[in-house]
Amino acid sequence: MKARTRLAILGAGNIGCSIARGLVQSGTFSVGNVLLTRRKMHLLQKLAEEGFVVESDNDNAVRSSDVVVVAVEPQQVNRLLKDITPALDRDKHTVISVVSDVSIRQIRTVIGKNMRIVRAMPNTAIAIRESMTCLAADDRNSPEIGIAEDIFKTVGRILVIDEEQMIAATALGACGVAFFLRAIRSASQGGIEIGFHADQALFIAAQTARGAASLLLSMENHPEYEIDKVTTPRGCTIAGLNRMEHAGFSSALIRGIVSSAEKASKLYRANENETT
Ligand SMILES: NC(=O)c1ccc[n+]([C@@H]2O[C@H](COP(=O)([O-])OP(=O)(O)OC[C@H]3O[C@@H](n4cnc5c(N)ncnc54)[C@H](OP(=O)(O)O)[C@@H]3O)[C@@H](O)[C@H]2O)c1
């Protein structure tokens, strides 16, 4: 990323601020080259003190940047896009939308210009450079995908997918953080019941989850291959695992992910006429 490249994040809420923090932490952008907007400006005070440029005017933010990340809720996106349309310049800007359920075609229809648009689906671990970010554009080999890859690969792992898979990416990758956090929390509660203090139980559960994930990512093995190494015949692991499966462990996760995807596919249509 060129040192002078400026990034505007329109809608500095949960994911917008996480993206901003991760990209500064990675050195991809200097803090003074990241512009953040939201309507309740007082909530950006702390970020302003950290050196981020905070703006209430989306149009101004777009005019003074090169890469524009749109990070508002689906029901807020039409109004925002209409506000920034006059400032958008195809020769200058790459637009990256992290908004769930709003397609590139729908974004183009609202802005009425043939802008270079990428959809990105990161998760909140982007704040600590551990995101799983799925990316999609009209063309996998387009310059805009290259720009998005250069940005998001500095804050975690990336995967270029077909745009039609973005709903699935939302459920598995973005919502997925909450699913695994709840699993870790549940494991820690079990740990408390069998003898650990809460802080010890959470520490052991979280580091064990991290190790399990790392086994898959670094060895590229199938989970069952690694599970087979832990499940001694007639042992305690298989006893616990089978008990969980009888209670619907895998089924609950699968159903939860399918429900999240169903909901994610209705976020924009359900709200597209709202004007908040
Ligand atoms: N949270 C996640 O983990 C995650 C992950 C991937 C994708 N996403 C997607 O990212 C989007 C944002 O999610 P979120 O969880 O970050 O929601 P959020 O915390 O509600 O953030 C949205 C932000 O947009 C601001 N906003 C709304 N209208 C605006 C406007 N016209 N101009 C400037 N700012 C405006 C809001 O602040 P004001 O009210 O002060 O304007 C709010 O801070 C959603 O589409 C979501 O599906 C979220």
The ligand as a MOL file (V3000), in Angstrom:
LIG
                    3D

  0  0  0     0  0            999 V3000
M  V30 BEGIN CTAB
M  V30 COUNTS 48 52 0 0 0
M  V30 BEGIN ATOM
M  V30 1 N -19.9970 -6.7670 13.4990 0
M  V30 2 C -19.4280 -7.7150 12.7590 0
M  V30 3 O -18.7970 -8.6310 13.2750 0
M  V30 4 C -19.5240 -7.6520 11.2530 0
M  V30 5 C -18.6650 -8.4560 10.4800 0
M  V30 6 C -18.7470 -8.3760 9.0930 0
M  V30 7 C -19.6620 -7.5390 8.4880 0
M  V30 8 N -20.4900 -6.7870 9.2700 0 CHG=1
M  V30 9 C -21.4380 -5.9020 8.5850 0
M  V30 10 O -20.9480 -4.5960 8.7620 0
M  V30 11 C -22.0240 -3.6670 8.8770 0
M  V30 12 C -21.8780 -2.8910 10.1820 0
M  V30 13 O -22.0030 -3.7960 11.2690 0
M  V30 14 P -21.6320 -3.3480 12.7510 0
M  V30 15 O -21.8180 -4.5540 13.5880 0
M  V30 16 O -20.3180 -2.6500 12.7480 0 CHG=-1
M  V30 17 O -22.7940 -2.3170 13.0270 0
M  V30 18 P -22.7430 -1.0040 13.9280 0
M  V30 19 O -21.8520 -1.2270 15.1180 0
M  V30 20 O -24.1560 -0.6050 14.1430 0
M  V30 21 O -22.0150 0.0550 12.9880 0
M  V30 22 C -22.6380 0.7680 11.9790 0
M  V30 23 C -22.1960 2.1890 12.1310 0
M  V30 24 O -22.6500 2.9600 11.0420 0
M  V30 25 C -22.8570 4.2740 11.5000 0
M  V30 26 N -23.7120 4.9390 10.5290 0
M  V30 27 C -24.9970 4.6880 10.2310 0
M  V30 28 N -25.4390 5.5190 9.2600 0
M  V30 29 C -24.3730 6.2930 8.9270 0
M  V30 30 C -24.1750 7.3330 7.9970 0
M  V30 31 N -25.1540 7.7880 7.1890 0
M  V30 32 N -22.9460 7.8940 7.9160 0
M  V30 33 C -21.9320 7.4870 8.7180 0
M  V30 34 N -22.0690 6.5180 9.6310 0
M  V30 35 C -23.2680 5.9270 9.7390 0
M  V30 36 C -23.4730 4.0860 12.8830 0
M  V30 37 O -23.1610 5.1500 13.7560 0
M  V30 38 P -24.1200 6.4410 13.9320 0
M  V30 39 O -25.4610 5.9320 14.3420 0
M  V30 40 O -23.4030 7.2580 14.9670 0
M  V30 41 O -24.1220 7.0820 12.5940 0
M  V30 42 C -22.7390 2.8410 13.3970 0
M  V30 43 O -21.6260 3.1990 14.1960 0
M  V30 44 C -23.2990 -4.4870 8.7890 0
M  V30 45 O -23.7740 -4.4570 7.4900 0
M  V30 46 C -22.8420 -5.8810 9.1770 0
M  V30 47 O -23.6280 -6.8680 8.5910 0
M  V30 48 C -20.4260 -6.8080 10.6280 0
M  V30 END ATOM
M  V30 BEGIN BOND
M  V30 1 1 1 2
M  V30 2 2 2 3
M  V30 3 1 2 4
M  V30 4 1 4 5
M  V30 5 2 4 48
M  V30 6 2 5 6
M  V30 7 1 6 7
M  V30 8 2 7 8
M  V30 9 1 8 9
M  V30 10 1 8 48
M  V30 11 1 9 10
M  V30 12 1 9 46
M  V30 13 1 10 11
M  V30 14 1 11 12
M  V30 15 1 11 44
M  V30 16 1 12 13
M  V30 17 1 13 14
M  V30 18 2 14 15
M  V30 19 1 14 16
M  V30 20 1 14 17
M  V30 21 1 17 18
M  V30 22 2 18 19
M  V30 23 1 18 20
M  V30 24 1 18 21
M  V30 25 1 21 22
M  V30 26 1 22 23
M  V30 27 1 23 24
M  V30 28 1 23 42
M  V30 29 1 24 25
M  V30 30 1 25 26
M  V30 31 1 25 36
M  V30 32 1 26 27
M  V30 33 1 26 35
M  V30 34 2 27 28
M  V30 35 1 28 29
M  V30 36 1 29 30
M  V30 37 2 29 35
M  V30 38 1 30 31
M  V30 39 2 30 32
M  V30 40 1 32 33
M  V30 41 2 33 34
M  V30 42 1 34 35
M  V30 43 1 36 37
M  V30 44 1 36 42
M  V30 45 1 37 38
M  V30 46 2 38 39
M  V30 47 1 38 40
M  V30 48 1 38 41
M  V30 49 1 42 43
M  V30 50 1 44 45
M  V30 51 1 44 46
M  V30 52 1 46 47
M  V30 END BOND
M  V30 END CTAB
M  END
